Amino acid sequence: MDAQGRGQAGDDNVDPADQWVFDPNTGNYELRLDPKGQGPARPADRKAPGRRATGKPGAGRDDTDTRPLPVQRGGRKDKDDDAEPAAGGRAARRAADRAGAESAAAAGSAATRRKPKPKKSVKRKAVYWTAGVVGFVLVAGCGTAFVIYEQLDGNIRKVDVGEENSAVTDGPVNLLVIGTDARTGKGDSGYGDSGSVGHADTTILMHVSKDRTNATALSIPRDLITDIPDCPTKQPDGSTKVIPGQQQVRFNTSLGQEGRDPGCTWRTVEKLTGVKVNHFMMADFNAVKDLSNAVDGVEVCAGKDINDPKSHLKLTAGRHVVKGEQALAFVRTRHAVGTGSDLSRIQLQQQFVGSLIRKLKSSAFGSPTKLLDVAQAATKALTVDTGIGSASKLMDFGSDLKRVDLNKITFATVPVLDNPRDKATVVLDTAKADPLFKMVQQDHTLSKGAGKDQGGKKAAPVKKAPAELVRVDVTNGGGPFGAAQETVDWLQNNKGARLSTNAGNASEKLAATRLEYAPNQADQAATLAEWMGLPKSALKQTATDAGPRVPMKLVLGKDFTAPGSPIEAPTETPAGVQHVNADDKNICAK
């Protein structure tokens, strides 16, 4: 039996399902490929009357025995493989014993016979296998999906990016999924960098909420002009080399260019979005081809006839199942759809990923052989950080994230504008991007119908103080240089708050802005919070009232960008931001 679950010599009739064993300690079915990993000894075989010996070599088993078959490796045999032929030895004796048991059973009353335990249906088994081993599926446009088994540990490649975050955390999770334009070993395919590590051709920042009820996948355009920070990279000899940063260059050069590794893309995304990344996964063009083959194709929809000579994609209008080279062409095409830009291609990739996730999460996709094929294709394509750099860690990671419902996964594209200096590139649309990034930073969902009034009543209106009565000391505890004075100037000149004062730098650094106020200053706090766009989490009320001339204390944290720019994230997706739901089956490429 090989790692794919296919029988070798002598094992042609092995059912792959017989290699799956239920572990009562974990509640999952586990794949037993190695006798060393079979765990506790199996209980003694209790045979019901009426079972018939097979008469085949090694027939220590009966026809209805559903125990997992042993695996032969390196000439070693499982103890059950030592059975003699049925013509003599233990097999014959066992057959005789069963014949005696049949006679004894026939002499007894039929009413005393125990009915055989009904077998689970194939559909029920599929549900159990899927629930037990399929983790949360994360795929870049030329990325991957994964199902993790302990036996596939050797397939996974890892890169030390200088971060060693745990696989499971109590807080939100931010996973960077990178699809490179490399296609190692495939020759001149017409796309991809032959022999190169590849650039960050497709990049998705996947944010999973703290309560695991929703996820947001932000696609970052490869041609976005941005800054790449200095990047320390591990060298083959164990030393660290710092790759100098660059300003105003294409985002996709954050990987591959000048020897940059995935850690450089990691740091670039953090600088761009203000979101702290926990882990990364990377795959090349081969992944989408091999994975789509492993799942017998992915359904996609074309809103019109597509004929792209550059990607070699030809589709008539309507629904199709694509796999292999055709699936790869679908996620790579752009000239024959939309505006012909990378932004149009991103929408195709989001459609493909959503359809792939739906297929892998469906109960119908429960064959253990298929799951193993997917596992092989996925783990062979994956490169990850050391924090999730083993099969066991990836299993923990996937189990933690699989709680997210499919209809609560939202794909969105970082808002951009045409670059007036170079029409082949784009620049960040900050008016739309900043509030979008804040939604991710503050763990707000982009799922439709999840607005601020969902699931509760509107808060009662709070009395607000007039501007001339708002008294506050402003300190800088993590904002930009000069932020305290800039805020005071804005409060006095734009809002008429003459009693605001610059109190210098704060004694502590804060990640989030904070406003401290006394109970008798609640009306002043309400006014200031509205002006500054402060979230409720920023308001800290003290236990006792303040004196008549005691000011409130506003400490600007790292989340502060500029006065007049709300700190609180919106509760609805900003207008004009492209976004779709992963469960939407009605998306068609146009």
C-alpha positions in Angstrom: 0.0 0.0 0.0 1.6 3.3 -1.0 1.0 6.8 0.6 -1.8 7.5 -1.9 -3.9 4.6 -0.6 -3.4 2.5 -3.7 -2.8 -1.2 -3.4 0.6 -2.7 -4.4 1.5 -6.4 -5.1 -0.7 -8.6 -3.0 -3.0 -5.8 -1.9 -5.1 -5.3 -5.0 -8.4 -5.8 -3.2 -7.7 -3.5 -0.3 -10.5 -1.1 0.4 -9.0 2.4 1.2 -11.7 2.9 3.7 -10.4 0.0 5.8 -7.2 2.0 6.5 -9.2 4.6 8.6 -9.5 3.9 12.3 -11.7 5.8 14.7 -9.8 7.3 17.7 -12.1 7.7 20.7 -9.7 10.1 22.3 -10.0 12.7 19.6 -13.3 11.8 18.0 -11.7 11.7 14.5 -11.0 9.0 12.0 -7.2 8.6 11.6 -5.3 7.1 8.6 -3.1 4.2 9.6 -0.3 3.9 7.0 2.5 2.7 9.2 2.3 -0.3 11.6 4.4 1.7 14.0 1.7 4.3 14.3 -1.2 1.9 15.0 -1.5 2.9 18.6 -3.1 0.6 21.2 -3.5 -3.0 20.4 -6.9 -3.9 18.8 -9.4 -5.7 21.0 -9.9 -9.4 20.6 -11.9 -10.3 17.5 -15.5 -11.1 18.6 -17.2 -13.0 15.8 -20.9 -13.3 15.4 -22.3 -16.7 14.5 -22.6 -17.4 10.8 -19.4 -15.7 9.5 -17.6 -17.6 6.8 -13.9 -18.1 6.3 -12.5 -16.7 3.1 -10.3 -19.7 2.3 -7.6 -17.3 0.9 -4.0 -17.2 2.0 -3.7 -15.2 5.2 -7.3 -15.9 6.1 -7.2 -15.1 9.7 -10.1 -12.7 8.9 -13.7 -13.3 7.9 -15.7 -11.7 5.2 -17.3 -9.2 7.5 -14.2 -8.2 9.4 -13.9 -4.4 9.1 -10.6 -3.9 10.9 -8.0 -1.9 9.0 -5.7 -4.0 6.9 -2.0 -4.1 7.9 0.6 -2.4 5.7 3.8 -4.1 4.7 6.9 -2.0 4.7 10.5 -3.1 4.4 9.7 -6.8 4.6 8.0 -6.6 8.0 4.6 -8.2 8.5 1.8 -7.4 10.8 1.0 -10.3 13.2 -2.2 -11.2 11.2 -0.1 -11.7 8.1 1.5 -14.8 9.7 -1.7 -16.9 9.2 -1.2 -20.1 7.3 -3.2 -21.1 4.2 -6.8 -22.3 4.8 -5.8 -25.9 3.9 -4.1 -26.3 7.3 -2.7 -24.5 10.3 -4.4 -21.7 12.3 -6.6 -20.6 9.3 -8.1 -24.1 9.1 -8.6 -24.4 12.8 -10.3 -21.0 12.8 -12.6 -22.1 10.0 -13.5 -25.3 11.9 -14.2 -23.2 15.0 -16.5 -21.0 13.1 -18.3 -24.1 11.6 -18.8 -25.4 15.1 -20.2 -22.1 16.2 -22.6 -22.1 13.3 -23.9 -25.5 14.3 -24.4 -24.4 17.9 -26.1 -21.3 16.9 -28.5 -23.3 14.6 -29.5 -25.5 17.5 -30.6 -22.5 19.6 -33.8 -20.6 19.5 -34.1 -18.0 16.7 -35.5 -15.5 19.2 -32.2 -15.6 21.1 -30.1 -14.5 18.2 -28.7 -11.0 18.3 -29.3 -9.0 15.2 -26.1 -7.9 13.5 -25.2 -4.2 14.1 -26.3 -2.2 11.0 -23.5 -0.7 8.9 -23.2 3.0 8.5 -24.3 4.2 5.1 -21.6 5.5 2.7 -23.2 9.0 3.0 -22.9 8.9 6.8 -19.3 7.7 6.6 -18.5 10.6 4.2 -19.9 13.1 6.7 -17.8 11.7 9.5 -14.6 11.6 7.5 -15.2 15.1 6.2 -15.9 16.5 9.7 -12.9 14.6 11.2 -10.1 15.5 8.8 -11.0 18.4 6.6 -9.8 21.7 8.0 -10.4 25.2 6.9 -9.6 25.6 3.2 -7.4 28.5 2.3 -6.5 29.0 -1.4 -4.7 31.8 -3.2 -5.4 32.5 -6.9 -2.6 30.1 -7.8 -2.6 28.7 -4.3 -3.7 25.7 -2.4 -6.2 23.9 -0.2 -5.1 21.4 2.5 -6.2 18.4 4.5 -3.6 17.4 7.0 -2.5 13.9 8.1 0.4 13.1 10.3 1.9 10.8 7.7 2.2 13.7 5.2 4.6 15.7 7.4 7.6 15.2 5.0 5.8 17.0 2.1 5.7 20.4 3.8 8.4 22.9 3.2 9.0 25.7 5.7 10.9 29.1 5.8 12.2 30.8 8.9 10.9 34.4 8.6 12.0 35.4 12.1 8.5 34.9 13.6 7.5 31.9 15.7 3.8 32.3 16.4 1.9 29.5 17.9 -0.4 27.5 15.6 -3.5 28.2 17.8 -4.4 31.5 19.4 -7.3 32.9 21.4 -7.4 36.1 19.3 -8.0 36.8 15.7 -5.9 35.0 13.1 -4.3 36.7 10.1 -3.0 34.3 7.5 -1.0 35.6 4.5 -1.6 33.3 1.4 0.9 33.9 -1.4 0.6 32.5 -4.9 3.9 32.9 -6.8 4.3 33.1 -10.6 7.0 30.4 -10.5 6.3 27.1 -12.2 9.3 24.9 -11.4 10.0 22.0 -13.7 7.3 22.8 -16.2 9.4 24.4 -18.9 8.4 27.3 -21.1 4.7 27.5 -20.4 4.1 31.0 -21.6 3.5 32.3 -18.1 5.6 32.3 -14.9 9.2 33.0 -14.2 11.2 29.9 -15.4 13.8 28.9 -12.8 12.9 31.8 -10.5 11.6 31.7 -6.9 8.7 33.7 -8.3 7.1 37.0 -7.3 4.1 37.6 -5.2 1.7 37.3 -8.2 -1.4 36.7 -6.1 -1.6 37.7 -2.4 -4.6 37.3 -0.1 -4.6 38.4 3.6 -7.1 36.1 5.3 -8.5 37.5 8.5 -10.4 35.1 10.8 -12.4 36.7 13.6 -11.6 36.1 17.3 -14.9 34.2 17.8 -14.3 32.2 14.5 -17.7 33.2 13.2 -16.5 35.0 10.1 -13.5 35.5 7.8 -12.4 38.2 5.4 -10.0 37.5 2.5 -8.4 40.7 1.2 -6.8 40.4 -2.3 -3.8 42.7 -2.8 -3.2 43.7 -6.5 0.3 42.7 -7.6 0.8 46.0 -9.5 0.1 48.2 -6.5 2.8 50.8 -5.9 3.9 50.6 -2.3 6.9 50.7 0.1 8.9 47.5 0.9 10.6 47.7 4.3 14.0 46.4 5.2 13.8 42.6 5.4 16.1 40.2 7.4 16.3 36.9 5.6 17.9 33.6 6.8 20.8 32.4 4.6 21.7 28.7 3.9 24.6 28.9 6.4 22.4 30.1 9.2 23.3 33.7 9.1 20.9 36.6 8.6 21.1 39.0 5.7 19.1 42.3 5.7 17.7 43.0 2.2 17.4 46.9 2.0 13.9 48.2 1.5 12.6 50.2 -1.5 10.1 53.0 -1.8 7.3 53.2 -4.4 7.8 49.9 -6.2 5.4 47.2 -7.3 4.0 45.1 -4.5 4.9 41.8 -6.3 8.6 42.6 -6.0 8.3 42.0 -2.2 9.1 38.4 -3.0 11.9 37.0 -5.1 13.5 40.3 -6.1 16.9 40.9 -4.5 16.7 37.6 -2.7 13.5 38.5 -0.7 11.7 35.6 0.9 8.1 35.3 2.1 9.0 37.2 5.3 9.5 40.3 3.1 6.0 40.1 1.7 4.8 39.5 5.3 6.4 42.7 6.5 5.2 44.6 3.4 1.6 43.6 4.0 1.8 44.6 7.7 3.2 48.0 6.7 0.5 48.5 4.0 -2.5 47.4 6.1 -1.6 47.9 9.7 -2.6 44.3 10.4 -0.3 42.0 12.3 0.3 38.8 10.4 0.4 35.4 12.3 1.3 32.9 9.6 1.9 32.5 5.8 1.3 29.8 3.2 2.8 29.9 -0.2 2.4 27.8 -3.4 3.2 28.1 -7.1 1.3 27.6 -10.4 1.6 23.8 -10.0 -0.7 23.8 -7.0 -3.9 25.0 -8.7 -3.3 22.4 -11.5 -2.6 19.5 -9.3 -5.3 20.4 -6.7 -8.0 20.8 -9.3 -7.2 17.4 -10.7 -7.3 15.9 -7.2 -10.9 17.1 -6.6 -12.0 16.1 -10.1 -12.5 19.7 -11.2 -13.9 22.9 -10.0 -17.1 24.5 -11.3 -16.8 28.0 -12.7 -19.1 30.3 -14.7 -18.4 32.4 -17.7 -20.9 35.2 -18.4 -19.8 35.3 -22.0 -17.7 33.4 -24.4 -14.0 33.6 -23.4 -11.1 33.1 -25.9 -7.8 34.3 -24.5 -4.8 33.4 -26.7 -2.4 34.4 -24.0 -3.7 32.1 -21.3 -5.1 29.6 -23.9 -8.5 29.6 -22.1 -11.5 28.9 -24.3 -14.9 28.7 -22.7 -18.4 29.2 -24.0 -20.8 31.2 -21.9 -22.3 29.2 -19.0 -21.0 26.8 -16.3 -18.0 24.5 -16.7 -16.0 22.2 -14.6 -12.3 23.0 -15.1 -9.2 21.1 -13.9 -5.5 20.8 -14.7 -4.2 23.2 -17.3 -7.7 24.6 -18.0 -8.1 25.4 -14.3 -4.7 27.1 -14.3 -5.7 29.1 -17.4 -8.9 30.2 -15.8 -7.1 31.8 -12.7 -4.5 33.3 -15.0 -6.6 34.8 -17.7 -7.4 38.5 -17.8 -7.3 39.9 -21.3 -10.7 38.4 -22.3 -12.7 39.4 -19.2 -13.7 42.6 -17.5 -11.3 45.5 -18.1 -8.4 43.1 -19.1 -6.5 44.1 -15.9 -5.1 42.3 -12.9 -8.2 43.5 -11.0 -10.4 41.5 -13.4 -8.2 38.4 -12.9 -8.6 38.8 -9.1 -12.3 38.4 -9.4 -11.9 35.2 -11.4 -9.6 33.9 -8.7 -12.1 34.7 -6.0 -14.8 32.8 -8.0 -12.5 29.8 -8.3 -11.5 29.8 -4.7 -15.1 30.1 -3.5 -16.1 27.2 -5.6 -13.2 25.1 -4.5 -14.0 25.7 -0.8 -17.6 24.8 -1.4 -16.6 21.5 -3.0 -14.2 20.5 -0.3 -16.6 21.5 2.5 -19.5 19.5 1.0 -20.4 16.2 2.7 -20.4 14.6 -0.7 -16.6 15.0 -0.8 -15.9 12.3 1.8 -14.0 9.5 0.1 -10.9 8.8 2.1 -9.0 8.1 -1.1 -10.0 11.5 -2.5 -9.1 13.2 0.8 -5.7 11.6 0.6 -5.2 12.7 -3.0 -6.0 16.2 -2.0 -3.7 16.0 1.0 -0.8 14.8 -1.2 -1.4 17.5 -3.8 -1.8 20.3 -1.2 1.0 19.5 1.2 3.5 18.9 -1.7 2.7 22.4 -2.9 2.8 24.2 0.4 5.6 26.3 1.9 4.8 27.7 5.3 6.4 29.5 8.3 8.0 27.5 11.1 5.0 28.3 13.4 2.9 25.9 11.4 5.7 23.9 9.8 4.6 20.4 10.7 1.6 18.3 9.9 0.5 18.2 13.6 0.7 22.0 13.8 -1.2 22.5 10.6 -3.9 20.1 11.8 -4.3 22.2 15.0 -4.3 25.3 12.9 -6.9 24.0 10.5 -9.1 22.6 13.3 -9.1 26.0 14.9 -10.2 27.8 11.8 -12.7 25.2 10.3 -15.5 26.6 12.6 -16.1 29.5 10.2 -19.3 29.0 8.2 -19.0 29.2 4.4 -21.6 32.0 4.1 -19.5 34.1 6.5 -16.4 34.1 4.3 -16.1 37.3 2.3 -13.6 38.1 -0.5 -12.7 41.7 -1.1 -10.1 43.6 -3.1 -8.0 46.3 -1.7 -9.3 49.6 -3.3 -6.9 51.1 -5.8 -6.8 53.9 -8.4 -5.0 54.1 -11.7 -1.5 55.5 -11.3 -1.3 58.8 -13.1 2.5 58.4 -13.6 2.3 54.8 -14.9 -0.9 53.3 -16.4 0.5 49.8 -16.0 0.4 50.2 -12.2 -2.1 51.3 -9.5 -2.0 53.3 -6.3 -3.9 52.9 -3.0 -7.3 54.5 -2.9 -6.8 55.7 0.7 -10.4 57.1 1.1 -11.7 53.6 0.8 -8.8 51.5 1.9 -8.2 53.1 5.3 -11.7 52.3 6.6 -11.5 48.8 5.1 -8.1 48.2 6.8 -9.6 49.5 10.1 -12.5 47.0 9.8 -9.9 44.2 9.7 -7.7 45.7 12.4 -10.7 46.0 14.8 -12.1 42.5 13.9 -15.2 43.8 12.1 -16.9 41.5 9.6 -17.5 42.3 6.0 -20.3 39.7 5.8 -23.5 41.1 4.4 -26.3 41.8 6.8 -23.9 42.1 9.8 -24.3 45.9 10.4 -24.1 47.7 13.7 -27.8 47.2 14.6 -27.8 43.5 13.9 -28.8 41.3 16.9 -29.5 44.2 19.3 -31.3 47.4 20.1 -29.9 50.9 19.3 -28.1 52.5 22.1 -30.0 55.3 23.9 -28.9 58.8 22.9 -26.3 60.4 25.1 -26.3 64.1 26.1 -23.4 66.0 24.6 -21.7 69.0 26.0 -21.1 72.1 23.9 -17.7 72.7 22.4 -16.8 75.5 24.8 -17.2 73.2 27.8 -15.0 70.3 26.5 -11.8 70.3 28.6 -9.2 67.8 27.7 -5.4 67.2 28.0 -4.0 65.5 24.9 -0.8 63.3 25.0 0.9 61.3 22.4 1.3 57.6 23.3 2.1 56.0 20.0 0.7 58.3 17.2 2.8 60.1 14.6 5.4 62.6 15.6 3.7 65.9 16.6 0.2 64.2 16.8 -0.7 65.8 20.2 -0.2 69.4 19.0 -1.8 68.7 15.6 -4.9 67.3 17.4 -5.1 70.3 19.8 -4.8 72.7 16.9 -7.6 70.8 15.1 -9.8 70.8 18.2 -9.4 74.5 18.8 -9.6 75.8 15.3 -12.1 73.3 13.7 -14.2 72.3 16.6 -14.0 75.4 18.9 -12.7 73.4 21.9 -10.6 76.2 23.4 -10.0 74.3 26.7 -8.0 71.6 25.0 -4.2 71.4 25.9 -1.1 69.7 24.6 0.3 67.7 27.5 3.3 66.3 25.6 4.3 62.6 25.3 2.4 60.0 27.4 4.3 58.0 30.0 3.3 54.8 28.3 2.9 53.6 24.7 -0.6 52.4 23.7 -1.7 50.3 20.8 -5.1 51.9 20.9 -6.2 55.4 21.7 -7.8 55.9 25.1 -10.0 58.6 26.6 -10.3 58.7 30.4 -13.2 60.7 32.0 -15.1 61.0 35.2 -18.8 60.3 35.6 -19.7 64.0 35.7 -17.7 64.4 32.4 -19.8 61.9 30.4 -21.4 64.7 28.2 -17.9 66.1 27.4 -16.6 62.5 26.6 -19.6 61.9 24.3 -18.8 65.1 22.3 -15.1 64.4 22.0 -15.7 60.7 21.1 -18.0 61.8 18.2 -15.5 64.3 16.9 -12.6 61.8 17.1 -14.6 58.8 15.9 -13.6 56.8 19.0 -14.9 53.3 19.5 -16.6 52.3 22.8 -13.6 50.3 23.8 -11.5 53.6 23.9 -13.7 55.1 26.6 -12.6 54.5 30.2 -14.8 56.0 32.9 -13.2 56.5 36.4 -15.0 55.7 39.6 -15.4 59.2 41.1 -16.4 62.6 39.8 -13.8 65.2 38.8 -13.3 68.7 40.1 -14.7 71.7 38.2 -11.4 72.4 36.3 -10.0 68.9 36.0 -9.6 67.9 32.3 -10.3 64.6 30.7 -7.2 62.7 29.4 -6.9 61.7 25.8 -3.9 59.5 25.0 -3.3 59.0 21.2 -2.3 55.4 20.5 -0.7 53.6 17.5 -4.1 53.4 15.9 -4.3 57.2 15.6 -3.4 58.5 12.1 -4.6 62.1 12.0 -7.3 64.4 13.6 -10.5 64.1 11.7 -9.8 60.6 10.6 -12.1 58.3 12.6 -10.4 55.8 14.9 -13.5 53.6 15.0 -13.9 51.2 12.1 -17.1 51.3 10.1 -19.6 48.5 10.7 -20.5 48.2 7.0 -18.2 47.6 4.0 -17.2 51.0 2.6 -19.1 52.0 -0.5 -17.2 51.1 -3.7 -15.2 48.3 -2.2 -15.5 45.2 -4.4 -16.6 42.2 -2.3 -18.3 38.8 -2.7 -19.4 36.0 -0.5 -17.7 32.6 -0.8 -21.1 30.9 -0.7 -22.4 32.9 -3.7 -22.9 30.4 -6.6 -24.2 33.0 -9.0 -20.9 34.7 -9.8 -20.0 34.7 -13.5 -16.9 36.1 -15.3 -17.9 38.8 -17.8 
